[in-house]
Amino acid sequence: MRYRSAMTLAFDLFWSFRSPYSYLATKRLVAIQERYDVEIAVRPVYPLAVRSDDFFDRINPLWPPYLMRDTVRIAEMEGLPYRWPQPDPVLQVQRDGRPVTPREQPHIHRLTRLGQLAAERARGLPFLDEVSRLIFGGTAGWDQGDHLALAAARAGCDLAEMDRVIASDADRLEAAIQANQDALTAAGHWGVPTCVFEGEPFFGQDRLDHLVWRLERNGLTTR
């Protein structure tokens, strides 16, 4: 993408609906966009559990319990509601004592396509904010009833209309998501959330201050 206009800086945001760290970063990203003259190009990607078939064969077994400890701590420090999603956006089954991700996914494909569509309509960050708060903020059965529709409405989106579009335009949206994933790799990282400014990646919710510092060195101004 073209990163800079005459006045406004911009960066790409690679983000996943299954990533607790993406959720934990989103409020601060919203605050950055509100405070500074900057555009955030939302680029949803699938989680590594979906992108990589052997993901769970390669991770250290100490990582999942540490992730839970770390994300609970960050949420407490940031004053954010937090609980592991019920249901999980990624369906997994146990096979030989290891989690396996089936190809058929009832949630993550829909969510990611919705996120891509919202981004194309310039509602990407509000949609990520509202929906991630629904998923990770403690709402059991977030996929049931009108929870998701109300979250989409708060972001200025019509969920029923968007669901029709993602059903009819699935191939194009999948191509766009794949392009996002390729761009993330080309930028030099694989994880989320990753922000990329002029080819420089900033991985993790704990690198947002570094991102703002870099933007300021390139002329970032407040609104």
DATA-V460671 format. One record per backbone hydrogen bond with DSSP energy under -0.5 kcal/mol. NH is the residue of the N-H (numbers start at 1). CO is the residue of the C=O. E is the energy in kcal/mol with one decimal. If there is no record, write none. Layout:
# DATA-V460671
<<NH	CO	E> <NH	CO	E>>
This chain:
# DATA-V460671
<<3	1	-0.6> <5	8	-2.0> <9	37	-1.2> <10	3	-0.6> <11	39	-2.1> <12	196	-2.4> <13	41	-2.8> <14	12	-0.5> <14	194	-3.1> <15	13	-0.5> <15	43	-1.0> <19	16	-0.9> <20	18	-0.7> <23	19	-1.8> <24	20	-2.6> <25	21	-1.2> <26	22	-1.1> <26	23	-0.8> <27	23	-0.6> <29	25	-1.9> <30	26	-2.6> <31	27	-2.1> <32	28	-2.2> <33	29	-2.3> <34	30	-2.1> <35	31	-2.2> <36	32	-2.6> <37	221	-3.3> <38	36	-1.8> <39	9	-2.4> <41	11	-2.9> <41	39	-0.6> <42	40	-1.0> <43	13	-3.2> <45	15	-2.5> <50	47	-1.9> <51	47	-2.6> <52	48	-2.7> <53	51	-0.5> <55	52	-1.4> <57	54	-1.1> <58	54	-0.8> <58	55	-1.2> <59	55	-0.9> <63	60	-2.2> <65	61	-0.5> <66	62	-1.6> <67	63	-2.9> <68	64	-2.0> <69	65	-2.0> <70	66	-3.2> <71	67	-2.8> <72	68	-2.1> <73	69	-1.8> <74	70	-2.5> <75	71	-2.5> <76	72	-2.2> <77	73	-2.5> <78	74	-2.6> <79	75	-0.9> <79	76	-0.5> <80	75	-2.7> <83	136	-2.1> <91	89	-0.6> <93	100	-2.7> <95	98	-2.9> <98	95	-1.5> <100	93	-3.2> <102	100	-0.7> <105	103	-0.6> <108	89	-1.2> <111	107	-2.8> <112	108	-2.3> <113	109	-2.2> <114	110	-2.6> <115	111	-2.6> <116	112	-2.2> <117	113	-2.5> <118	114	-2.8> <119	115	-2.1> <120	116	-2.1> <121	117	-1.1> <122	119	-1.7> <123	118	-3.1> <124	118	-0.6> <127	123	-2.1> <128	124	-2.6> <129	125	-2.6> <130	126	-2.5> <131	127	-2.5> <132	128	-2.4> <133	129	-1.7> <134	130	-1.6> <135	131	-2.6> <136	132	-3.0> <137	133	-1.2> <139	134	-0.9> <140	138	-1.0> <141	86	-2.8> <142	86	-1.0> <142	139	-0.8> <144	141	-2.3> <147	144	-1.4> <150	146	-2.6> <151	147	-2.1> <152	148	-2.6> <153	149	-2.2> <154	150	-2.2> <155	151	-1.1> <156	153	-1.8> <157	152	-2.6> <159	157	-0.7> <162	158	-2.5> <163	159	-2.9> <164	160	-1.6> <165	161	-1.7> <166	162	-2.8> <167	163	-1.4> <168	164	-1.9> <169	165	-2.4> <170	167	-0.6> <173	169	-2.1> <174	170	-2.7> <175	171	-2.1> <176	172	-1.9> <177	173	-2.4> <178	174	-2.5> <179	175	-2.1> <180	176	-2.0> <181	177	-2.3> <182	178	-2.5> <183	179	-2.3> <184	180	-2.2> <185	181	-2.0> <186	182	-2.5> <187	183	-1.7> <188	184	-0.5> <188	185	-1.4> <189	184	-1.8> <193	14	-0.6> <194	14	-2.0> <195	202	-2.3> <196	12	-2.2> <197	200	-2.2> <198	196	-0.5> <200	197	-2.1> <201	199	-0.6> <202	195	-2.7> <204	193	-3.5> <207	204	-1.7> <208	205	-0.7> <211	207	-2.0> <212	208	-2.4> <213	209	-2.3> <214	210	-2.3> <215	211	-2.6> <216	212	-2.9> <217	213	-1.8> <218	214	-0.6> <218	215	-1.2> <219	216	-1.6> <220	215	-1.8> <223	35	-2.7>>
